Amino acid sequence: MKRLVILGAGTAGTMMANHLSHELDKEEWEIDIIDEREEHYYQPGYLFLPFDIYEPQDIVESIREFIPKGVRLLNDKIEKVDAEKNLVLMENGDRLHYDVLIIATGAKIAPKEVQGMKGDEWHRSVFDFYTFEGALMLRNKLREWEGGKLVVHITEMPIKCPVAPLEFSFLADSYFKHKKMRDKVEITYVTPLSGAFTKPKATAALDHLLHEKNIKVETDFAIAEVDNENKKIIDNIKTFL
C-alpha cells in the first residue's frame, strides 16, 4: 500500500485531499493529512472581517468538515521532514512514512523582521489583516475609531494576494462613507512599488480609481522601521506620519 501525505489542512491542503481522494485507487493508496490546528480558517474572509461584512463564525469551521471520507486527519505538530528516508517526524515522536509528500503549510507573516513593527502599538494602532487575530483586532479598533490618518502599507513584495491591500483601501473608503465619517479619515496607500498596481499598465489604466476616492498614494517606499512613540513609518529617505 502506498501512502500520500499532505502537510497542512488549509485551503490548498484540503483541496488536494478532496481532489486526490477521487483520483487515486483506494486499493493502492492511503491518504493522510496533517495539521496542528483543529479549525479551518477561510483566509480570503480576513479582508472582510474588519469592516463587519463577515462575522468570525462565517470564516471559521472545524477542519474535519472539509476532509473527505477515507482520508485520515492527524492533529499533530510537524517537527521536520527527513527527505532521504521519506519520513515526516512529529513533535510527539511519531514517524510517518510517505511515498508522495505534498507540502501545503502556507505562509505566515513575520512582523518582527521590521524594526519596531511588533512593538507597543502592535494590534493597538498597527494591525495586519492577513491573520484572523489581526483582522479581528482591527475590526474592534475601527468600530470605535473616531477618525484620523489611515495608512495602508505594503511592507515588502511579494505578498500572498497582490490586490488585497487595494481592496482593503476601497473597502475602507466605502466603510467610512456608510458611517458618514469619510471626511474625518485620510486614507493613504503606501507601497514599495512604483505604482499602486503591480503592473505599470494596470497603474496607468486604473490609478484614477484611487484619486476619485480621495485615496492618496505614496510609491517607492521601502520601510526601515516603525516609530511607535511618534506613530510613524520610516524608510531610508522619507518619514511618513
VEXVEXNU-586880 format. One record per atom (N, C-alpha, C): x, y, z; residue in three letters. Coordinates in steps of 0.001 Angstrom, whole numbers, padded with zeros to 6 digits, always signed. Layout:
residues N
XYZala/...
//
This chain:
residues 241
+000843-001192+000000met/+000000+000000+000000met/+000885+001252+000000met/+000625+002170-000910lys/+001369+003416-000973lys/+000667+004474-000125lys/+001470+005445+000332arg/+000895+006489+001182arg/+001220+007869+000630arg/+000161+008686+000486leu/+000286+010104+000155leu/+000074+010886+001435leu/+001017+011764+001755val/+000911+012579+002964val/+000845+014050+002550val/-000124+014758+003109ile/-000299+016186+002855ile/-000013+016934+004147ile/+000911+017868+004101leu/+001238+018694+005264leu/+000450+019994+005183leu/-000506+020154+006082gly/-001314+021369+006101gly/-002724+021118+005635gly/-003701+021506+006460ala/-005109+021316+006112ala/-005808+022659+005938ala/-005078+023592+005320gly/-005699+024856+004952gly/-006409+024704+003611gly/-006557+025804+002887thr/-007274+025768+001611thr/-006605+024824+000617thr/-005293+024967+000435ala/-004588+024138-000549ala/-004598+022672-000151ala/-004308+022390+001130gly/-004242+021015+001585gly/-005567+020287+001474gly/-006638+020937+001881thr/-007949+020287+001814thr/-008418+020134+000359thr/-008058+021076-000505met/-008401+020935-001917met/-007698+019720-002535met/-006419+019560-002213met/-005679+018412-002726met/-006243+017103-002190met/-006603+017080-000909ala/-007170+015868-000310ala/-008479+015491-000992ala/-009329+016479-001231asn/-010616+016210-001871asn/-010440+015766-003322asn/-009523+016404-004032his/-009307+016050-005437his/-008689+014663-005573his/-007627+014409-004828leu/-006878+013166-004994leu/-007604+011960-004406leu/-008493+012192-003447ser/-009248+011065-002896ser/-010147+010434-003952ser/-010495+011215-004982his/-011320+010685-006090his/-010452+010146-007226his/-009221+010628-007323glu/-008357+010250-008439glu/-007504+009002-008168glu/-007131+008790-006913leu/-006249+007678-006581leu/-007047+006415-006246leu/-006526+005295-006668asp/-007160+003999-006406asp/-007074+003697-004913asp/-008227+003550-004271lys/-008263+003316-002826lys/-007678+001964-002440lys/-007574+001059-003412glu/-006961-000237-003137glu/-005436-000143-003123glu/-004910+000958-003660glu/-003461+001113-003760glu/-002899+002240-002902glu/-003745+003212-002541trp/-003245+004417-001865trp/-003980+004694-000560trp/-003215+005109+000430glu/-003746+005705+001652glu/-003390+007193+001620glu/-004297+008030+002124ile/-004035+009476+002156ile/-004131+009955+003602ile/-003072+010623+004064asp/-003054+011250+005388asp/-002858+012746+005211asp/-003542+013526+006020ile/-003358+014979+006027ile/-003074+015399+007461ile/-002055+016229+007648ile/-001580+016586+008987ile/-001715+018083+009214ile/-002269+018444+010354asp/-002334+019860+010747asp/-002430+019933+012259asp/-001701+020868+012851glu/-001729+021006+014311glu/-003012+021667+014793glu/-003715+022334+013899arg/-004944+023030+014286arg/-006157+022109+014156arg/-007222+022483+014825glu/-008480+021757+014709glu/-009529+022579+013975glu/-009199+023834+013683glu/-010140+024724+012997glu/-009576+025164+011660glu/-010449+025251+010673his/-010083+025720+009339his/-010526+027174+009206his/-009612+028029+008763tyr/-009910+029452+008586tyr/-009968+029775+007093tyr/-011068+030387+006686tyr/-011211+030811+005291tyr/-010488+032146+005152tyr/-009238+032087+004713gln/-008382+033269+004754gln/-008852+034440+003896gln/-009462+034223+002713pro/-009975+035391+001980pro/-010991+036202+002786pro/-011609+035566+003780gly/-012578+036275+004612gly/-011957+037266+005567gly/-010646+037151+005807tyr/-009984+038104+006703tyr/-010142+039534+006205tyr/-010193+039704+004899leu/-010307+041036+004303leu/-011614+041720+004685leu/-012662+040929+004903phe/-013991+041488+005144phe/-014349+041578+006623phe/-013581+040897+007470leu/-013860+040919+008909leu/-013705+042310+009523leu/-012657+043094+009169pro/-012507+044414+009800pro/-013669+045371+009537pro/-014409+045128+008449phe/-015476+046059+008066phe/-016870+045527+008389phe/-016931+044506+009234asp/-018205+043927+009682asp/-019038+043372+008530asp/-018374+043018+007423ile/-019073+042353+006326ile/-019235+040869+006653ile/-018197+040303+007260tyr/-018232+038934+007771tyr/-018133+038973+009286tyr/-018737+037971+009924glu/-018556+037733+011340glu/-017541+036599+011510glu/-016887+036500+012675pro/-015904+035428+012873pro/-016428+034042+012538pro/-017683+033762+012901gln/-018231+032435+012641gln/-018423+032154+011155gln/-018378+033192+010328asp/-018520+032997+008883asp/-017254+032428+008254asp/-016132+032544+008931ile/-014866+032138+008307ile/-014119+031069+009102ile/-014739+030539+010148val/-014095+029505+010963val/-014995+028278+011030val/-014428+027132+010672glu/-015146+025859+010747glu/-014187+024790+011256glu/-014734+023675+011680ser/-013910+022540+012051ser/-013214+021998+010806ser/-011923+021708+010916ile/-011188+021142+009789ile/-011847+019866+009292ile/-012393+019079+010203arg/-012974+017786+009830arg/-014133+017934+008842arg/-014747+019108+008809glu/-015840+019341+007861glu/-015362+019288+006412glu/-014069+019498+006188phe/-013541+019605+004827phe/-012701+018393+004409phe/-012583+017415+005294ile/-011784+016232+004989ile/-012689+015145+004420ile/-012410+014695+003197pro/-013287+013695+002577pro/-013202+012329+003259pro/-014229+011546+003065lys/-014276+010201+003620lys/-013113+009380+003062lys/-012464+008640+003945gly/-011349+007810+003522gly/-009994+008450+003697gly/-009964+009764+003984val/-008702+010471+004247val/-008535+010607+005763val/-007376+010228+006267arg/-007120+010288+007701arg/-006532+011647+008078arg/-007161+012315+009040leu/-006672+013595+009550leu/-005898+013354+010832leu/-004673+013841+010883leu/-003836+013735+012075leu/-003635+015132+012662leu/-004127+015344+013875asn/-003940+016627+014562asn/-002641+016575+015361asn/-001535+016783+014666asp/-000216+016740+015286asp/+000627+017887+014751asp/+001663+018227+015512lys/+002599+019259+015073lys/+003796+018595+014404lys/+004148+019089+013225ile/+005254+018520+012460ile/+006571+019086+012974ile/+007520+018183+013271glu/+008843+018597+013732glu/+009751+018867+012540glu/+009857+017885+011623lys/+010670+018074+010431lys/+010377+016965+009428lys/+010904+017139+008229val/+010788+016138+007173val/+012174+015581+006889val/+012288+014260+006919asp/+013528+013581+006551asp/+013347+013081+005122asp/+013785+013896+004164ala/+013552+013585+002753ala/+014335+012354+002297ala/+015493+012109+002902glu/+016303+010960+002495glu/+015627+009634+002847glu/+014888+009633+003954lys/+014221+008410+004393lys/+012715+008429+004121lys/+012223+009486+003472asn/+010788+009623+003191asn/+009958+009527+004476asn/+010357+010325+005473leu/+009672+010303+006762leu/+009247+011710+007169leu/+008055+011789+007753val/+007621+013006+008433val/+007728+012728+009925val/+008491+013546+010637leu/+008706+013358+012070leu/+007814+014329+012841leu/+007031+013794+013762met/+006106+014600+014559met/+006774+015064+015844met/+006233+016125+016417glu/+006765+016645+017677glu/+006583+015637+018809glu/+005527+014810+018713asn/+005261+013830+019772asn/+006099+012555+019633asn/+006975+012523+018621gly/+007852+011380+018447gly/+007411+010397+017382gly/+006178+010519+016902asp/+005688+009611+015866asp/+006421+009851+014551asp/+006497+008800+013735arg/+007091+008888+012404arg/+006080+008385+011386arg/+006013+009064+010265leu/+005069+008681+009227leu/+005809+008567+007901leu/+005793+007370+007326his/+006450+007152+006042his/+005533+007605+004907his/+006131+008131+003850tyr/+005344+008553+002693tyr/+006008+008086+001405tyr/+005173+007885+000396asp/+005665+007640-000958asp/+005624+008934-001768asp/+004588+009736-001517val/+004462+011062-002130val/+004122+012046-001018val/+004815+013193-001014leu/+004589+014226+000005leu/+004160+015518-000666leu/+003074+016102-000180ile/+002611+017412-000654ile/+002739+018393+000504ile/+003493+019460+000295ile/+003679+020472+001335ile/+002727+021631+001071ile/+001767+021799+001970ala/+000758+022857+001838ala/+000623+023583+003171ala/+001768+023915+003754thr/+001775+024526+005079thr/+001489+026026+005058thr/+001446+026609+003864gly/+001085+028012+003750gly/+002200+028970+004125gly/+001847+030228+004281ala/+002804+031281+004614ala/+002324+032034+005846ala/+003264+032528+006620lys/+002939+033301+007809lys/+003609+034670+007727lys/+002946+035668+008303ile/+003548+036995+008342ile/+004682+036999+009365ile/+005647+037895+009178ala/+006802+037981+010066ala/+007032+039438+010464ala/+006138+040012+011284pro/+006275+041435+011636pro/+007552+041766+012390pro/+008133+040777+013063lys/+009360+041041+013821lys/+010537+041386+012921lys/+010430+041081+011635glu/+011543+041365+010724glu/+011694+042857+010434glu/+010676+043640+010754val/+010758+045100+010598val/+010916+045709+011988val/+011971+046451+012168gln/+012254+047048+013480gln/+011070+047883+013966gln/+010597+047567+015154gly/+009544+048351+015780gly/+008130+047969+015394gly/+007958+047176+014344met/+006587+046890+013912met/+005798+046150+014988met/+006430+045139+015576lys/+005741+044405+016628lys/+006127+044974+017987lys/+005942+046287+018115gly/+006257+046979+019355gly/+005012+047214+020178gly/+005040+048293+020962asp/+003939+048582+021882asp/+002616+048852+021170asp/+002680+049280+019904glu/+001451+049628+019192glu/+000882+048470+018369glu/+001537+047304+018425trp/+001048+046148+017664trp/-000349+045748+018146trp/-001283+045709+017213his/-002700+045412+017457his/-003361+046451+018369his/-002755+047643+018405arg/-003371+048800+019063arg/-003602+049909+018036arg/-002527+050292+017325ser/-002677+051206+016200ser/-001986+050665+014951ser/-001238+049582+015106val/-000584+048892+013986val/-001211+047504+013865val/-001774+047208+012689phe/-002520+045966+012524phe/-002125+045262+011223phe/-002365+043965+011188asp/-002349+043216+009941asp/-003765+042713+009702asp/-004071+042374+008450phe/-005343+041693+008191phe/-005088+040372+007455phe/-003881+039860+007588tyr/-003522+038576+006989tyr/-003595+037434+008007tyr/-004033+037743+009229thr/-004281+036719+010237thr/-005671+036960+010823thr/-006251+035905+011368phe/-007566+036027+011992phe/-007508+036992+013170phe/-006461+036854+014002glu/-006335+037693+015189glu/-006168+039160+014803glu/-005340+039411+013792gly/-005115+040784+013363gly/-006365+041425+012789gly/-007078+040685+011949ala/-008303+041212+011337ala/-009368+041488+012390ala/-009470+040601+013391leu/-010469+040775+014445leu/-010139+041982+015319leu/-008862+042145+015676met/-008466+043297+016472met/-008672+044601+015701met/-008428+044576+014404leu/-008649+045757+013571leu/-010127+046090+013496leu/-010976+045067+013388arg/-012422+045308+013410arg/-012830+046040+014681arg/-012327+045572+015815asn/-012687+046190+017089asn/-012208+047639+017155asn/-011030+047900+016586lys/-010492+049262+016563lys/-011349+050173+015691lys/-011697+049712+014489leu/-012449+050549+013562leu/-013860+050838+014061leu/-014412+049938+014830arg/-015766+050154+015359arg/-015834+051391+016249arg/-014762+051658+016977glu/-014796+052777+017921glu/-013914+053954+017500glu/-013207+053810+016378trp/-012295+054862+015906trp/-013079+056083+015456trp/-012620+057247+015838glu/-013317+058485+015520glu/-012720+059220+014335glu/-011703+058636+013705gly/-011123+059251+012527gly/-009668+059627+012725gly/-009059+060061+011625gly/-007648+060416+011639gly/-006970+059920+010380gly/-005723+059499+010493lys/-004954+059047+009334lys/-004913+057512+009297lys/-005378+056955+008200leu/-005326+055514+007984leu/-004312+055244+006883leu/-003229+054543+007227val/-002190+054212+006263val/-002281+052718+005951val/-002495+052407+004691val/-002497+051018+004227val/-001132+050777+003601val/-000305+049996+004276his/+001102+049919+003916his/+001517+048502+003528his/+002079+048341+002339ile/+002671+047071+001928ile/+004127+047089+002383ile/+004465+046197+003301thr/+005821+046208+003855thr/+006851+045863+002796thr/+006633+044740+002091glu/+007538+044365+001011glu/+006836+043359+000114glu/+007372+043175-001064met/+006847+042194-002008met/+007770+040982-002037met/+007247+039778-002374pro/+005862+039524-002764pro/+004959+039350-001548pro/+003654+039478-001764ile/+002673+039223-000724ile/+001681+038179-001229ile/+000901+037606-000329lys/+000053+036467-000668lys/-000989+036823-001731lys/-001531+038021-001654cys/-002523+038457-002642cys/-002218+039898-003024cys/-001655+040133-004211pro/-001237+041488-004591pro/-002359+042524-004584pro/-003593+042071-004790val/-004704+043028-004880val/-005311+043336-003518val/-005065+042501-002510ala/-005734+042641-001217ala/-005561+044022-000574ala/-004355+044617-000539pro/-004237+045946+000073pro/-005065+047016-000642pro/-005157+046912-001969leu/-006014+047848-002705leu/-007478+047616-002377leu/-007870+046336-002327glu/-009252+046014-001937glu/-009549+046569-000555glu/-008588+046428+000353phe/-008772+046949+001707phe/-008996+048461+001674phe/-008208+049158+000863ser/-008334+050618+000770ser/-009711+051024+000252ser/-010188+050326-000764phe/-011502+050639-001331phe/-012621+050297-000353phe/-012476+049173+000350leu/-013466+048799+001356leu/-013491+049807+002499leu/-012303+050306+002879ala/-012231+051314+003934ala/-012952+052594+003510ala/-012747+053006+002264asp/-013439+054177+001728asp/-014952+053999+001843asp/-015461+052840+001422ser/-016893+052563+001490ser/-017387+052489+002929ser/-016606+051838+003782tyr/-016970+051654+005191tyr/-017173+053003+005890tyr/-016223+053914+005693phe/-016319+055205+006372phe/-017391+056099+005748phe/-017663+055912+004469lys/-018771+056643+003851lys/-020099+056220+004471lys/-020268+054906+004661his/-021503+054406+005258his/-021637+054840+006720his/-020522+055053+007377lys/-020554+055538+008756lys/-020664+057064+008813lys/-020736+057674+007616lys/-020864+059135+007487lys/-019718+059870+008189lys/-018505+059338+007998met/-017327+059958+008599met/-016144+059944+007647met/-016427+059785+006341arg/-015320+059733+005381arg/-014497+061012+005396arg/-015143+062132+005667asp/-014433+063405+005692asp/-013499+063522+006900asp/-013621+062592+007845lys/-012765+062601+009028lys/-011579+061651+008901lys/-011504+060947+007772val/-010465+059939+007599val/-009610+060248+006373val/-008308+060312+006563glu/-007367+060485+005461glu/-006737+059121+005165glu/-007038+058575+003985ile/-006529+057257+003614ile/-005328+057423+002685ile/-004230+056779+003037thr/-003029+056812+002200thr/-002572+055384+001927thr/-002302+055114+000670tyr/-001832+053801+000232tyr/-000331+053891+000001tyr/+000444+053127+000770val/+001905+053205+000728val/+002457+051885+000190val/+003307+051963-000823thr/+003799+050753-001476thr/+005276+050882-001846thr/+006014+049772-001799pro/+007404+049814-002264pro/+007510+049817-003781pro/+006402+049584-004471leu/+006388+049577-005926leu/+006323+051001-006468leu/+006497+051135-007776ser/+006461+052463-008406ser/+005056+052909-008764ser/+004076+052075-008471gly/+002687+052412-008726gly/+001787+051633-007792gly/+000526+052016-007730ala/-000404+051357-006825ala/-000655+049904-007212ala/-000587+049615-008508phe/-000827+048265-009000phe/+000501+047597-009334phe/+000496+046261-009347thr/+001740+045528-009566thr/+002262+045663-010987thr/+001387+045945-011933lys/+001790+046102-013324lys/+001649+047561-013750lys/+002670+048131-014405pro/+002590+049533-014840pro/+001362+049827-015707pro/+001003+048892-016588lys/-000169+049112-017441lys/-001445+049240-016613lys/-001540+048395-015575ala/-002714+048455-014698ala/-002739+049776-013928ala/-001564+050230-013490thr/-001499+051511-012786thr/-001941+052653-013696thr/-001471+052641-014947ala/-001836+053702-015898ala/-003332+053714-016165ala/-003926+052526-016223ala/-005346+052434-016576ala/-006278+052628-015390ala/-005820+052267-014186leu/-006739+052203-013046leu/-006379+053136-011889leu/-005270+053829-011986asp/-004844+054705-010899asp/-005880+055772-010565asp/-006687+056127-011566his/-007704+057165-011352his/-008712+056762-010283his/-008893+055448-010078leu/-009863+054976-009093leu/-009497+055451-007692leu/-008203+055444-007396leu/-007776+055906-006073leu/-007985+057402-005919leu/-007660+058148-006970his/-007824+059602-006892his/-009306+059986-006783his/-010163+059264-007494glu/-011599+059545-007412glu/-012151+059301-006015glu/-011534+058355-005299lys/-011978+058048-003945lys/-011177+058816-002886lys/-010367+059739-003344asn/-009548+060566-002456asn/-008628+059716-001583asn/-008029+058699-002214ile/-007028+057873-001547ile/-005656+058303-002045ile/-004843+058831-001162lys/-003512+059278-001539lys/-002599+058075-001781lys/-001617+058238-002647val/-000697+057153-002975val/+000738+057612-002731val/+001485+056827-001974glu/+002899+057080-001709glu/+003675+055881-002256glu/+004439+056097-003334thr/+005136+054999-004001thr/+006626+054951-003632thr/+007283+053869-004041asp/+008721+053684-003842asp/+009134+053868-002385asp/+008292+053357-001482phe/+008557+053499-000046phe/+009049+052160+000497phe/+010328+052087+000824ala/+010927+050865+001366ala/+011125+051048+002865ala/+010310+050381+003659ile/+010297+050627+005102ile/+011609+050207+005751ile/+012049+051012+006721ala/+013221+050688+007529ala/+012803+050345+008951ala/+011822+051094+009483glu/+011383+050844+010853glu/+010039+051500+011119glu/+009435+051113+012226val/+008215+051740+012723val/+008559+052463+014020val/+008232+053737+014075asp/+008446+054547+015270asp/+007141+054524+016069asp/+007068+053659+017074asn/+005837+053507+017845asn/+005503+054743+018672asn/+006527+055393+019182glu/+006293+056548+020055glu/+005621+057687+019306glu/+006068+057926+018070asn/+005518+059025+017284asn/+004546+058564+016200asn/+004306+057234+016156lys/+003380+056649+015196lys/+003733+057057+013763lys/+004954+056670+013360lys/+005450+056956+012018lys/+006039+055684+011428lys/+005986+055595+010097ile/+006772+054579+009407ile/+007882+055293+008659ile/+009064+054711+008702ile/+010266+055404+008233ile/+010995+054543+007225ile/+011434+055151+006125asp/+012349+054458+005229asp/+013678+055219+005229asp/+014571+054863+004353asn/+015904+055449+004374asn/+015917+056922+003947asn/+014845+057338+003284ile/+014815+058705+002766ile/+013684+059506+003378ile/+012515+058850+003506lys/+011320+059593+003897lys/+010791+059134+005256lys/+010091+060010+005908thr/+009335+059669+007123thr/+007873+059914+006827thr/+007040+058906+007115phe/+005627+059043+006793phe/+004815+059023+008078phe/+004042+060083+008291leu/+003236+060202+009508leu/+002009+059313+009426leu/
//
